[in-house]
Amino acid sequence: MSSDLTRRGFLGSAATVAILGSGATLAATPSEAGHAAQPRPKILGICCSPRKGKSTAAALSICLDAIKAFDGRIEVELIELAGRKIPGEVAAGIVLEPGERDDFPALVPKLSSPMVAGIILGTPVYFGNMSSLCKAFLDRWIVFHKDKLLANKVGGVLAVGGARNGGQELTIRSVQVALMSQQMIVVGDAPPTGHWGGTVWGGNPAVSTGSTPDIARDVEGIASVKNLGRRVAEMALRLHVTGPGNVIKPQ
Ligand SMILES: Cc1cc2nc3c(=O)[nH]c(=O)nc-3n(C[C@H](O)[C@H](O)[C@H](O)COP(=O)(O)O)c2cc1C
């Protein structure tokens, strides 16, 4: 590919323009300027467990570490919703009582930033579905819907259950539907694990004891989480950095 074609391919990407911001200019193509000049896409891991730092957060950390290992140009950030008040009814126009706390608006700029190329949701399995915190959070995403502020960001999901087959895949599917409603590009994990995302067994549920389940014992589940991270990273790079010319190969 000639450098002219490469430049046009890179500049022609709407996603590239979006990630740089409308006022940004590119001085050189990646091949001319090297990696330092490239925009660094960011991938957020959002933990929807009401229990801070427990098994869902641990699984997301492993997922984000896999992303950094896949390609160091990608920035990652773990956001835990535990301890935040996110009233879901606001999505339906219900006005909060005076003084009632709402921690969702502070997250809006972070989620909708053009630099965010991917979002990975992690939720515990609660009776075969996502946590109520996760559902309330996703309902609040109605603010992004009209202006398609999350469209074309890459989405992935992992679920942690107390049982090996406790509804992780059902839960993942349920969350994926919400991501697709935002026109996000939803991916799962990659072979040899399959197929829809990170499916983690938290071992003996620690709900009653308050201790942290040891997810590291779930070798297959950890592999699915790492593969999910790699898939999200791969698609984030293709869609948000390389553009249609695919001029930057993943490291
Ligand atoms: C209300 C409730 C419902 C649950 N339902 C399921 C379930 O259907 N399937 C399952 O495998 N585990 C279920 N669990 C166990 C949690 O998914 C498991 O403990 C998980 O690891 C918790 O994530 P955390 O450590 O990040 O809080 C349930 C736990 C609670 C509190």
The ligand as a MOL file (V3000), in Angstrom:
LIG
                    3D

  0  0  0     0  0            999 V3000
M  V30 BEGIN CTAB
M  V30 COUNTS 31 33 0 0 0
M  V30 BEGIN ATOM
M  V30 1 C -29.5270 -12.4460 45.0190 0
M  V30 2 C -28.4720 -13.3990 44.5280 0
M  V30 3 C -28.7880 -14.2750 43.5230 0
M  V30 4 C -27.8380 -15.1370 43.0190 0
M  V30 5 N -28.1720 -15.9680 41.9820 0
M  V30 6 C -27.2360 -16.7580 41.4250 0
M  V30 7 C -27.5530 -17.5420 40.2950 0
M  V30 8 O -28.6560 -17.5540 39.7540 0
M  V30 9 N -26.5640 -18.3140 39.7600 0
M  V30 10 C -25.3060 -18.3560 40.2990 0
M  V30 11 O -24.4500 -19.0700 39.7740 0
M  V30 12 N -24.9730 -17.5960 41.3700 0
M  V30 13 C -25.9110 -16.7910 41.9370 0
M  V30 14 N -25.5690 -15.9840 43.0010 0
M  V30 15 C -24.1750 -15.9830 43.4930 0
M  V30 16 C -23.3690 -14.8220 42.8780 0
M  V30 17 O -23.5220 -14.7600 41.4860 0
M  V30 18 C -21.8790 -15.0350 43.1820 0
M  V30 19 O -21.6860 -15.0740 44.5690 0
M  V30 20 C -20.9990 -13.9710 42.5780 0
M  V30 21 O -19.6690 -14.3960 42.6560 0
M  V30 22 C -21.0900 -12.6450 43.2890 0
M  V30 23 O -20.2140 -11.6910 42.6480 0
M  V30 24 P -19.3180 -10.6910 43.5450 0
M  V30 25 O -18.3550 -11.5580 44.3150 0
M  V30 26 O -18.6310 -9.8150 42.5670 0
M  V30 27 O -20.2610 -9.9610 44.4250 0
M  V30 28 C -26.5230 -15.1360 43.5470 0
M  V30 29 C -26.2070 -14.2530 44.5980 0
M  V30 30 C -27.1660 -13.3890 45.0760 0
M  V30 31 C -26.8020 -12.4270 46.1780 0
M  V30 END ATOM
M  V30 BEGIN BOND
M  V30 1 1 1 2
M  V30 2 1 2 3
M  V30 3 2 2 30
M  V30 4 2 3 4
M  V30 5 1 4 5
M  V30 6 1 4 28
M  V30 7 2 5 6
M  V30 8 1 6 7
M  V30 9 1 6 13
M  V30 10 2 7 8
M  V30 11 1 7 9
M  V30 12 1 9 10
M  V30 13 2 10 11
M  V30 14 1 10 12
M  V30 15 2 12 13
M  V30 16 1 13 14
M  V30 17 1 14 15
M  V30 18 1 14 28
M  V30 19 1 15 16
M  V30 20 1 16 17
M  V30 21 1 16 18
M  V30 22 1 18 19
M  V30 23 1 18 20
M  V30 24 1 20 21
M  V30 25 1 20 22
M  V30 26 1 22 23
M  V30 27 1 23 24
M  V30 28 2 24 25
M  V30 29 1 24 26
M  V30 30 1 24 27
M  V30 31 2 28 29
M  V30 32 1 29 30
M  V30 33 1 30 31
M  V30 END BOND
M  V30 END CTAB
M  END
